[in-house]
């Protein structure tokens, strides 16, 4: 996993040094979401192409913002410092994705589909 992250950092650049790194990560998230969405639409499931792209790009954007938030707003405010925790953003993203997944489960009579 760490090797893949190092490869991405070298390939796309630092997401905070220039906008190109962040845009590259957002495009990668859109491409992976599109692949998942195309597979879901091909099989006739809900939450298809557009939904998966929006979920992937939204999750990537929230994580980029959360990881950068401490560096930008970590300066002293009123004599103290702002405490940031990217794990809180991760839990919010996971909760939202779980909410979408629960909405994709459809009950038809005695059987459950989704």
C-alpha positions in Angstrom: 0.0 0.0 0.0 2.8 2.4 0.9 4.6 1.6 -2.3 1.5 2.5 -4.3 1.1 5.8 -2.4 4.8 6.7 -3.1 4.3 5.9 -6.8 1.2 8.1 -6.9 3.1 10.9 -5.2 5.9 10.7 -7.6 3.6 10.3 -10.7 1.1 13.0 -9.8 3.3 15.3 -7.7 2.5 16.7 -4.3 -1.2 17.7 -4.2 -0.4 20.8 -2.1 2.7 22.1 -4.0 0.7 22.7 -7.1 -2.9 22.3 -8.3 -1.8 19.7 -10.8 -1.3 17.1 -8.0 -4.8 17.6 -6.5 -6.4 17.6 -10.0 -4.6 14.4 -10.9 -6.0 12.7 -7.8 -9.5 14.0 -8.5 -9.2 12.7 -12.1 -8.0 9.3 -10.9 -11.0 9.2 -8.4 -13.4 10.1 -11.3 -11.9 7.4 -13.5 -12.1 4.7 -10.8 -15.7 5.8 -9.9 -16.6 5.6 -13.6 -15.2 2.1 -13.9 -17.3 1.0 -10.9 -20.4 2.8 -12.2 -20.1 1.3 -15.7 -19.9 -2.2 -14.2 -23.0 -1.5 -12.0 -25.0 -0.2 -14.9 -23.9 -3.1 -17.1 -25.4 -5.5 -14.4 -28.5 -3.4 -14.0 -27.9 -2.3 -10.4 -28.8 1.1 -8.9 -26.3 3.8 -8.1 -24.6 3.7 -11.6 -22.2 5.7 -13.6 -22.9 9.3 -12.5 -23.5 8.4 -8.9 -20.2 6.5 -8.5 -18.3 9.3 -10.2 -19.8 11.9 -7.8 -19.1 9.7 -4.7 -15.5 9.1 -5.8 -14.7 12.7 -6.6 -16.5 13.9 -3.5 -14.7 11.6 -1.2 -11.3 12.5 -2.8 -12.0 16.2 -2.5 -13.1 15.9 1.2 -9.9 14.0 2.0 -7.6 16.4 0.2 -9.3 19.3 2.1 -9.1 17.5 5.4 -5.4 16.6 5.1 -4.6 20.2 4.1 -6.8 21.9 6.7 -4.4 21.6 9.6 -1.6 23.2 7.6 -3.7 26.1 6.4 -5.7 26.9 9.6 -3.3 25.5 12.2 -2.0 29.0 13.0 -2.8 30.5 16.3 -6.3 31.8 16.7 -7.0 33.9 19.8 -3.9 32.7 21.6 -4.5 29.0 20.9 -4.3 26.8 18.0 -6.9 25.1 15.9 -7.1 21.4 16.5 -7.7 19.4 13.3 -8.2 15.7 12.9 -8.4 14.1 9.4 -9.9 11.0 10.9 -13.1 12.9 11.6 -13.4 13.7 7.9 -12.7 10.0 7.1 -15.5 8.9 9.4 -17.9 11.4 7.7 -17.0 10.1 4.3 -17.4 6.5 5.3 -20.8 7.3 6.9 -22.0 9.0 3.7 -20.8 6.1 1.5 -22.6 3.7 3.9 -25.8 5.7 3.6 -25.6 5.4 -0.2 -24.9 1.7 0.0 -27.9 1.2 2.3 -30.1 3.1 -0.2 -29.0 0.7 -2.9 -30.4 -2.3 -1.1 -33.9 -3.0 -2.5 -36.4 -5.4 -1.0 -38.7 -7.2 -3.4 -41.2 -9.5 -1.6 -39.2 -12.1 0.3 -36.0 -11.5 -1.5 -33.4 -8.7 -1.1 -31.6 -7.3 -4.1 -28.7 -4.9 -4.2 
